[in-house]
């Protein structure tokens, strides 16, 4: 039996080939992240007459760079294993006297394959991969929207600090329409009251009229904001609002696509209180095959919601934090869902209130609810059934959420 360890990088990978005794058959080779590069590794295995049935190829799940290499050898029907970099960390410590380099890392990965002390990261079905890609893309767009809003607020604080109190939502439909057309106080004063009132009336669908226009112009006329570089501020505000509107339209279109994909998968994830289409899509796609977790606690750990114990000798901290070692996307989705569920789910709300009554901080209580929600998600996905806040009396306790 032979083992190949591949240290994944962006442009060039490093590979080591060892036999069943752990002996390196040749110095590690470097090959490019391309078809020609992978064929170079194939040529090395052919040189030592390594048949595909007698070799295990291992690599770490480093970013997204491993996907192409994995696909190349998987399509050739090689036994390819993908492991989490955390699993190989302990093995690396055995070689602490060696210098840190790619050759060493590929050799260690090959040794891990030889000992077989690892759990693999499996590629999900195409639908799950598509849902994961779109869900992560949506989170990126949402973060971009947040950046735009923060920059607009920073600009308004300088030129029109009173503006934030005028509208209940600075980034509501009416407010955005005003800023698109009149981004600075000077623009709002210059325009006639009738024209401003017409814009407010149309954008708000009749809720704001002339009195609101006069109030806005009065604020603009007496603003404490700066009066220099007006064109520069106006240009930035207008472009940022245009960018925000564009991103919000993209997110709306994207959410429709995500909802359709989730519906096609037939998952019951959205029956859980606090989980809608967008959060449900993140949770389902990040978890992948639920059957790779044999206990709810392992799903909690995968989400990074398990409590990190801080202990040394006789000292044991009473203020422990979550580990945050798992999937950041899954952790974010479950945390948001837990924050909603404490207000709409009878069981989780009661649990949250009991923790608060014991003096627990809000975030500590939400964290505990998030872990309990992981147990619910595990049961619903494992048994492929809808969530029932009050399980039937005949249901076995081991199957309850």
N, C-alpha and C positions, 0 to 999 in steps of 0.2 A: 504494500500500500504506500502511496505517496501523498504528500500534502503541499499545497501551494498557499503561501500567505501573500496578500497584496496590500501594500500600504497606499491608500488612495490620496491623490492630490488633484489640483485643478487641471494642470497641463500634462504632468508626467507622474506615472505611478512606479512603485518599486515592488519587485516580486522576488520571493525566496522559495526554493524547492528543496524539500527534505524527504528522507525516506522514513520507514516505519520505526527506526531506531532513534530518529531525531537528528540525524547527521545531514548537514547541508551538502547537497550533491555538487553545487557550484556556487560561486559568489552571486549575490543578488544582482538582478538586472533591472535597468530602468527602461520603461517603455512609454510611449506617448499615449495620450488619451484619444485614441483613434483606432480605426479598423486595422491599419497597418501595425500599430503598436501592439494590439492584442494578438495579431498573427505572429509577432516576434516572440511572445510568450508561448504560443502554440508550438513554434519551431523549437523552443528550448525543451518542451516536454517530449516532442518527437525525437529529439537528439538522445534522450535517455530512455526512449521507448516506453514512455508513460502512457498507458491506455486510459481513455476517459472513464472506464469502469473501475479503475484502480487508483483514482486520485480524487481528493477533496480540495476544492478551491475556497479559500476564506478571505473575507474582506470586512472592513468596518463600515458602518453606515455613516460616512462622513459627508454631511450636507446632502447634495443631490448628485455629486460627482461619481458615485459608485453605480448609478442606475445603468449607464451605458455599458460599462464593463460587465455588470451582472447580466444584462440582456444578451450580450454577445456570447458569453459562455453558456448561458442557460439555453439559448436557441440551438447550440451545438450539443445539448443534452449532457453537459457536465454537471456534476454534483456541486452546486455553488451555495455556500453558507454566508449569510450576512449577520454580523453581530454588533451589538451596541458597544461603542468605545469604552463605556464604563466597565464592561465585563473584562476587558483586557488590561485594565489599569493594575489590578493586583498581580497579574503575570509579569507586567513590566518591572515591578519592584524587585523581582527575582534577578533581574539583570541590571541592578542599580550601578554596578561598577563599570558597566560599559557606557560609552558615550551615547548621547541622544542623537540618533540619525535614522533616516528612512530605512536603511539596510537592517538595522536592529529591529525596527517596528514590523517589517514584513516577515522577518524570521520569527518573532514572537507570535504573530498571527498564525503562522504555519504550525508552530508548536501547540497553540490553543486548539487548532483543528485536530492535531494528533492525539491530544489528551481528551478531547471531546467534552470539556467542561465549559459548556456555553449554551445559551438559548438563542435561537435564530430569530431574525427579523424577517418575516415573510412578506412577499409582495401581495398586496390586496387585489381583489377583483377589479376589473376595469371601471365599473360603476363607482366603486368606493374611491379609487384613485382620482377619478374625475371630480367627485364630490369634494375630496380633500383639496384638490388644486383650486377649485372655485371658492371654497370656504376660506382658505388662506388668502386668496387674492382679495376677497371681500374685506377681511380684516385689515389688509394693507391699505385698501381704499378708505376704510373708516378711519384709520390712523392718519391718512393724508388729509381727510376732512378736518380732523381735530387740529392738525398743524395749521391749516388755513384759517380756522376760526381763532386760534390763539394769536396769529399774526394780525388779523383784522382788529381784534380787541386791543392789541398793543398799539396799533396805529390810531384807533379811535380815542384811546386814553390820552393820546398826545394832542389831537386836533379837536376832539369833541367829547370830553370826558362825561358830559351829562347825557349823552345819547343812550347809554346802556340802561338808564332808568326810564326812558320814554316808552320803549317797547317791552312787553313781558318776555319776549324772546328776540334777542338781537339778530338771530339767524332764521326767524320766521319768514314766511312768504312776503308779507308786506314790508318788513324791514329790509330784506335783501333787495327788493324792487326799488326802495328809496335809495339805498347805497349804490346801486347800479347806475342810477340816473343822477343822483346828487351826493357824491361821496364825501363832501366836506361841508362845514357850516356855511361857508361863503356861497356854495352852490345852492343851498337851501334858502338862503336869504335873497339871492339874486332872482330866482324864479318867482313868478306871480303866485299869490295865494290860491287863486282859482286853479292854476295848473297843478300845483302841489296837492290841492284837495282832490282834484280829479284822479291823480295817480293813486293817492291813498284810498279813495273810494273804490276804485277798480280792483286794486290789489287785495283789499280786505273784504271784497264782496259786500260793500255797503256798510260795513261796521264803522269806518272812519270817515268823517266828513270835514267841512270847512273849519270847525272849531279845533279839530285835531291838527289841521295844517297850521293854523295860527299859533297853537301851542308849541309845535315843533320849530317854527320860525322864530318864536320868542326865545326859546332855548338856544337856538343857533346864534341869534343876535347877541346874546349875553354870555356866550360860552367862555370858559376859562382856558380853553385850548390855545395852542400856539397859532400865530398868524403868518409865519414865514414858511417858505418852501411848500406852499399850498399845492402847486401842480404835482410835485413829487408824491405827496401824501395821497392826493386824489387818484393819481395813476395807479399806485399800489393797491389801494382799497378796491377800486373798480376791477382790476385784474384778479385779485384774490376772490372777490365775490363771484366773478365769472367762472373761475376755476372751481369754486365750491359748488356752484349750480351744476356744472358739468360732472363733477364727481358724484354728486347726489343722484343725478339721472343714471349714471353708470351703475351705482349701487342698487337702485331700484330695478333696473333691467337684470342685473346679476342675481338679485334675490328671487326673481321670478324663475330664473333658470335653476337655481339651487332647489327651490320648492318643488319643481317638476321632477328633478332627479331623485329627491328624497321620497317623493310619492311613488315613483317607479320602483324603488327598493322595497316598499311595503313594510317599512319599519314602524314599530309602535312607540318610538322614542318620544314623539310629540304628545302622547297621552299623559306623560309625566308633568305634573304641575311645574310651571316656570320655564318649560322648554318648548319653544316654538320652532318654526322651520329652520331659521338661521342657526340657532344654537344647537338644534337637533342634528343638523347636517354636520356641524363641526364635531360633535361628540361621536356620531356614528362613523364618520370617515377617519377620525384620528384613532379610534379604538380598533377599527378593522374587524378582524374575526374575533368575536368575543370568546370563542372556545379556546383561544390560546391562554386565557386566564382561568385557572382552576379554582380561584377563590376571590371574593370581593376585595380582600385586602391587597391583592396584587394589582387590581385595577386602580385602587386608591394610590398605591405606590407609583404606578405608571403615570398617573396624572400629577404626581408630585405633591399630593395633598396629605401624605403621611407626615406625622409629627416627627421632627428631628430632635432626638434626645441629646441634651447637653449634659454629660456626666463625666466626672474625673475623680477617681478615688472615692472618697466618701461624699463628695459634693454632687448634688443632683439639682439642676436648675428647675425652678417651678414655672419659668416663662419660656416654654419651648415654642419654636416656630415650625412651619411646614417646610419640608425638605426642598421643594421646588426643583427636584431632579428629573422629573418626568417631562411629558409633552407640555410645553407652555400654551399651546393652542387649546388642548383638552382642558387644562387647568383653568384657563381664562373662561371657557364656555361653561364649565360646571360651576365655577364661582359665581358667574353672573346669574345662572339659573337658580342657584341656591339663594341668592339675594332676592330673587322674585318669589321663590317658593315659600319663604318665611311669612309672606303676606297672603298667599292664596291656597296653600296646602294645609288642611287641618292637622295632619300628623306632624309635618315638619314645622309648622307654625307653633304648635304646642311645645315641641322640643326646643325650638329657639327661645321661646318665652321662659321656659324652665331654666335654661342656661343663664339668661339675663337676670332672672330672679335670684340666682345664686351669685350674682355679682360679676359674671363674665362680661368682658368687653364685647361690643357689637361684632367686631371683626373675628374675635375668637369664636363667638357663637355661630357666625356665618360659616367659618371654617369647619366647625363640627357638623353643621347641616350639610355642607358640601361633601363631607366624607360619608354621611348617611345617604346622601343622594347617589353617591357612587354605588352603594349597596343596592339601591333601587334600580339604577341603570343596569347593573350586572344581572339582576333577576329578570328584568323585562326583556333584555336582549337575549339572555341565555334561554329563557323559556318561550320567547317570541309570543308574548301576550300583552294585552293592554294593561296599563297601570290602574289599580283600584286603591284609592286612599284608605278604604276600609275593606280589607280582604274578606272573602267569604268565611263563615265560621268553620266550615268543613275542611278548609284548606290547611294543610300541614304547616306547622310553625316554621319548618326549615325552608319552606317555599315563600314565606311571607317577605314583603318588602321591608 
